[in-house]
């Protein structure tokens, strides 16, 4: 009788061990995914900063061009009179 109980306990332990291995594997996968997502998040933040800087530069260029065009229009109007 003791052998059958020991055998059942061994089977239960074996299943628990398998469950632990499966859980451990899933945790490892989650850690890897978190690392990948962290890297991607950092890359995207860097890109966002770069795009924002480029946008600011383009807005400055646009403002300079608008000012020049307005100046040219004013000069042309003064030449017409």
Secondary structure, DSSP 8 states (H G I E B T S, - for coil): -HHHHHHHHHHHHHHHHHHHHHHHHHHHHHHHHHHHHHHHHHHHHHHHHHHHHHHHHHHHHHHHHHHHHHHHHHHHHHHH-
